Amino acid sequence: MKKNMTNWIAIFISLLPLIYLAIIWRSLPAIVPMHYGADMQPDRMGSKSELWLVEGILVTISIGVYFLFRNLHRFDPKRKDAVSSTAFTKIAFGMVVFIAALSFLILSAVKTGAPNFSLLFPLVGLLFAFIGNYMNNIKPNYFAGFRLPWTLSSDENWRKTHHLGSKIWFAGGMLITIVCLFLPFKIAFIFFFSVVAVMVLIPLVYSYRLFKNKEAR
């Protein structure tokens, strides 16, 4: 019963942007920005009817990702006999909230005609921090996490790599969220990808060193 309730809540959150679009529909101009360039200025305009397609795709992705994460263990040879992971369930729910928030950001930009994408990087930073908070609880699998040859071949390597990765992703995500709130978009862009590179490379190098140290024994 609890699982079904969680599923319905996730579906409802996924549909909220479509409900919001229906509410603001009459207030939208006939022609709206449909794509933005690197300078965050609209480079393609289109009929507001296209928004239904855009939001419909995002809703489909949101619900699809949610149920995929809820059922990863059914497709994973390493976890096929295990129950659904609580960590995956929480990450799946977090993805639903993130995509809904991203959709509201897009619709807000269309409605006001003055897009404020300064919230984009802080929003992604919160997602990273959220994932990092549960990364340490992800069990070895072939679909999510640091799926490296060394982590997949050793449960100890997987555990230690994700323990470190959990701390780095949480700290890096919070750093992105806080710092990017106060930076101009172009500088925030550089800062964001610099931090993400560190968040990915440190666990990768750490995992490889664990592997080499064990091999040298």
C-alpha positions as CSV (number, residue, x, y, z in Angstrom):
1,M,0.0,0.0,0.0
2,K,2.8,2.4,0.9
3,K,4.6,1.6,-2.3
4,N,1.5,2.3,-4.4
5,M,1.0,5.6,-2.6
6,T,4.6,6.7,-3.3
7,N,4.1,5.8,-6.9
8,W,1.0,7.9,-7.2
9,I,2.6,10.8,-5.4
10,A,5.5,10.6,-7.9
11,I,3.2,10.6,-10.8
12,F,1.2,13.5,-9.4
13,I,4.4,15.6,-9.0
14,S,5.5,14.7,-12.5
15,L,2.1,16.0,-13.9
16,L,2.2,19.3,-11.9
17,P,4.0,21.2,-14.7
18,L,1.2,20.2,-17.2
19,I,-1.4,21.4,-14.7
20,Y,0.5,24.7,-14.3
21,L,0.7,25.0,-18.1
22,A,-3.1,24.6,-18.4
23,I,-3.6,27.3,-15.7
24,I,-1.4,29.9,-17.4
25,W,-2.3,28.9,-21.0
26,R,-4.5,31.9,-21.7
27,S,-2.0,34.4,-20.4
28,L,0.8,33.2,-22.7
29,P,1.5,35.0,-26.0
30,A,0.8,33.1,-29.2
31,I,4.6,32.9,-30.0
32,V,7.0,32.0,-27.3
33,P,10.7,31.2,-27.0
34,M,11.4,27.5,-27.6
35,H,15.1,27.4,-27.4
36,Y,17.9,29.4,-25.9
37,G,21.5,29.8,-27.0
38,A,24.7,29.7,-25.0
39,D,24.2,33.4,-24.1
40,M,20.8,32.5,-22.6
41,Q,19.0,34.5,-25.3
42,P,16.1,33.0,-27.3
43,D,17.4,31.7,-30.7
44,R,14.2,30.0,-31.8
45,M,10.6,31.0,-31.4
46,G,7.5,28.8,-31.9
47,S,3.8,28.4,-31.2
48,K,2.9,28.1,-27.6
49,S,1.2,24.8,-28.5
50,E,4.7,23.3,-28.8
51,L,5.0,23.7,-25.0
52,W,2.6,20.7,-24.6
53,L,5.0,18.5,-26.5
54,V,8.0,19.8,-24.5
55,E,6.3,19.3,-21.2
56,G,4.8,16.0,-22.3
57,I,8.3,14.7,-23.1
58,L,9.6,15.9,-19.7
59,V,6.7,14.2,-17.9
60,T,7.3,11.0,-19.8
61,I,11.0,11.1,-19.0
62,S,10.2,11.8,-15.3
63,I,7.8,8.9,-14.9
64,G,10.0,6.6,-16.9
65,V,13.1,7.3,-14.9
66,Y,11.2,6.9,-11.7
67,F,9.9,3.5,-12.5
68,L,13.2,2.4,-14.0
69,F,15.0,3.2,-10.8
70,R,12.3,1.5,-8.8
71,N,12.8,-1.7,-10.8
72,L,16.5,-1.7,-11.6
73,H,17.0,-4.8,-9.5
74,R,14.8,-6.8,-11.8
75,F,17.1,-6.2,-14.8
76,D,20.5,-6.4,-13.0
77,P,22.1,-9.8,-12.9
78,K,24.0,-8.8,-9.7
79,R,20.8,-7.8,-7.9
80,K,18.1,-9.8,-9.6
81,D,17.2,-11.8,-6.4
82,A,17.3,-8.7,-4.1
83,V,14.4,-6.5,-3.1
84,S,14.1,-2.9,-4.5
85,S,16.7,-0.7,-3.0
86,T,15.5,2.1,-0.7
87,A,18.4,4.3,-1.9
88,F,17.2,3.9,-5.5
89,T,13.6,4.6,-4.5
90,K,14.7,7.9,-2.8
91,I,16.9,8.9,-5.7
92,A,14.1,8.1,-8.2
93,F,11.8,10.4,-6.2
94,G,14.4,13.1,-6.1
95,M,14.7,12.9,-9.9
96,V,11.0,13.4,-10.2
97,V,11.1,16.5,-8.1
98,F,14.2,17.8,-10.0
99,I,12.5,17.4,-13.5
100,A,9.3,19.0,-12.2
101,A,11.3,22.0,-10.8
102,L,13.2,22.2,-14.2
103,S,9.8,22.3,-16.0
104,F,8.5,25.1,-13.8
105,L,11.7,27.0,-14.5
106,I,11.1,26.7,-18.2
107,L,7.5,27.7,-18.0
108,S,8.3,30.6,-15.7
109,A,10.8,31.9,-18.4
110,V,8.1,31.6,-21.1
111,K,5.5,33.3,-19.0
112,T,7.5,36.3,-17.8
113,G,9.4,36.7,-21.0
114,A,12.5,37.4,-18.9
115,P,14.2,34.1,-18.3
116,N,16.2,33.8,-15.0
117,F,18.4,30.8,-15.6
118,S,20.6,31.7,-12.8
119,L,18.7,29.1,-10.8
120,L,19.6,26.3,-13.2
121,F,23.1,25.5,-11.7
122,P,22.0,25.8,-8.1
123,L,19.1,23.4,-8.9
124,V,21.4,20.8,-10.4
125,G,23.8,21.3,-7.5
126,L,20.9,20.4,-5.1
127,L,20.3,17.2,-7.2
128,F,24.0,16.3,-6.9
129,A,23.9,16.8,-3.1
130,F,20.7,14.8,-2.9
131,I,22.2,11.9,-4.8
132,G,25.4,12.1,-2.8
133,N,23.4,11.8,0.4
134,Y,22.2,8.3,-0.7
135,M,25.2,7.2,-2.8
136,N,26.8,5.4,0.1
137,N,23.8,3.1,0.3
138,I,23.9,2.0,-3.3
139,K,24.7,-1.7,-3.6
140,P,26.9,-3.0,-6.4
141,N,24.9,-3.0,-9.7
142,Y,25.4,-2.6,-13.4
143,F,23.3,0.5,-13.9
144,A,23.9,3.3,-11.3
145,G,26.9,4.6,-9.3
146,F,30.6,4.5,-10.2
147,R,30.4,1.5,-12.6
148,L,34.1,1.0,-13.2
149,P,35.9,-2.3,-13.9
150,W,37.5,-2.1,-10.4
151,T,34.3,-1.3,-8.5
152,L,32.2,-4.0,-10.3
153,S,34.9,-6.6,-9.7
154,S,35.3,-5.9,-6.0
155,D,32.6,-5.3,-3.4
156,E,35.2,-3.7,-1.1
157,N,36.3,-1.3,-3.9
158,W,32.6,-0.4,-4.6
159,R,31.9,0.3,-0.9
160,K,35.0,2.5,-0.3
161,T,34.6,4.4,-3.6
162,H,31.0,5.2,-3.0
163,H,31.7,6.1,0.6
164,L,34.1,8.7,-0.6
165,G,32.0,9.7,-3.6
166,S,29.0,10.2,-1.3
167,K,30.9,12.8,0.7
168,I,32.4,14.5,-2.4
169,W,29.1,14.7,-4.3
170,F,27.2,16.1,-1.3
171,A,29.9,18.7,-0.6
172,G,30.3,19.5,-4.3
173,G,26.6,19.8,-4.8
174,M,26.1,22.2,-1.9
175,L,29.1,24.2,-3.0
176,I,27.6,24.6,-6.5
177,T,24.2,25.5,-5.1
178,I,25.5,28.2,-2.8
179,V,28.3,29.7,-5.0
180,C,26.3,29.7,-8.3
181,L,23.5,31.7,-6.7
182,F,25.9,34.7,-6.6
183,L,27.8,34.3,-9.8
184,P,27.0,35.7,-13.3
185,F,25.8,32.9,-15.6
186,K,28.9,32.6,-17.7
187,I,31.2,32.4,-14.7
188,A,28.8,30.0,-13.0
189,F,28.9,27.8,-16.1
190,I,32.7,27.5,-15.8
191,F,32.6,27.0,-12.0
192,F,29.9,24.4,-12.3
193,F,31.7,22.2,-14.8
194,S,35.0,22.6,-12.9
195,V,33.4,21.3,-9.7
196,V,31.7,18.5,-11.5
197,A,35.0,17.4,-13.1
198,V,36.5,17.2,-9.6
199,M,33.5,15.3,-8.3
200,V,33.9,12.7,-11.0
201,L,37.7,12.4,-11.2
202,I,38.5,12.0,-7.5
203,P,36.4,8.9,-6.9
204,L,37.6,7.5,-10.2
205,V,41.3,7.9,-9.3
206,Y,40.7,6.7,-5.8
207,S,39.0,3.6,-7.0
208,Y,41.9,2.9,-9.4
209,R,44.5,3.3,-6.7
210,L,42.6,0.9,-4.5
211,F,42.6,-1.6,-7.3
212,K,46.4,-1.2,-7.9
213,N,47.2,-1.3,-4.2
214,K,45.3,-4.6,-3.9
215,E,46.9,-6.0,-7.0
216,A,50.4,-5.1,-5.7
217,R,49.9,-7.2,-2.5
